[in-house]
């Protein structure tokens, strides 16, 4: 989608930083990544809503950048 001019990012928990780096290198692609707290599973609906609210501004900032420097940001 990035090649088509449609911005996008991944939301990934910090536990998977190494895996995300390895996958990005293997694909030859540096996606924008918003780092979330780990774990996500077993969270209550209220906790998940709060996580989403906390991430919203950072995600919007990342997808509206002119250049994809989003992967370099660490939230």
Buried (B, 14 or more C-beta within 10 A) or exposed (E): EEEEEEBEBBBBBEEBBEEBEEBBEEEEEBBBBBBBBEEBEEEEEEEEEEBEEEBEEBBEEBBEEEEBEBBEBEB
